């Protein structure tokens, strides 16, 4: 993932990379996989995320607290969110 972040940072900070051809030439000089290069060029974030294998899975659990005066049954459901 570190290489992807570095390449995206370079793209964001290099004002001369304006046209698709310039971006393609820059991506060709990187060590990213072919699929990652295609995803970046196409602005396909979903595919890019799928190509990065070391992303951690973040688990979120909502916590609901009932008022002291009311007796309620609270159901907590597990939600899995990946990199959100």
N, C-alpha and C positions, 0 to 999 in steps of 0.2 A: 504494500500500500504506500510505503514511503516514496517510491519512485513516482507513483501516480500523483501524489500530493505535490512533489517537487515540479513535475511537468505542468500541472495545473497552475501552480504559483508562477512559474516562468511565463506561461501564456498570459496570465493576468497582469504581469509586470512588464511585459515587453510590448512597447507601443508600436513597434514595426511589424508585428504579426497581425495584419489587418485582413488580408484577403484569404480565401480558402486555400489558395495555392501556397501562400507563405506558411500558413498553419500546417498544411500537409507536409511541406518540406521540413519544417521544424520537427513534427512528429516522427518523420522518417529517420531523423538523427538521434532519436531517443532509444532507450533499451526496453520500452514497453512492448507488451505482446501485440500481435496484429489486431486482435479483437479489441484491446484497450484503445489502440490508435483509431480504429474505426469508430468506436463509441464516442471518443472525445471529439473527433471531427464531425460526427453527426449530432452532437449535443444529446446523446442518448445516455442519460444518467442511470437508468435502470440496468442497462447492459453493463455499464462501467462498474456499478456496485457489484454485480454478479461476478465480475472477473477478479475482484479483490477478495482473496480467500481468508485474510486474517482480520476481518471485521468481527467485532464481538457482538453478541446478541444481548440486547438490553431488555430486561423483563420489568414490566411496570405492574404494580398492584395498587389499585385505588383503595383508599382507606376511608370508610364512611363511619361517622360517629353519630349515634342517635342522641336526641335530647334526653336529659335525665328524667324528665317528666313523662316521656312517652316510651311505651314498650313496643319496639319494632323488631322485625326480623330483617337482618341485613345480609344480603348475599353478595359475596365478593367473587368476581370472576377473573381468572388470570387472563391477561392480555400480553401477547408477545409482540414487541415492536423491534424491528431491526434498524438500527442507526437512524433513529428519528429524534 
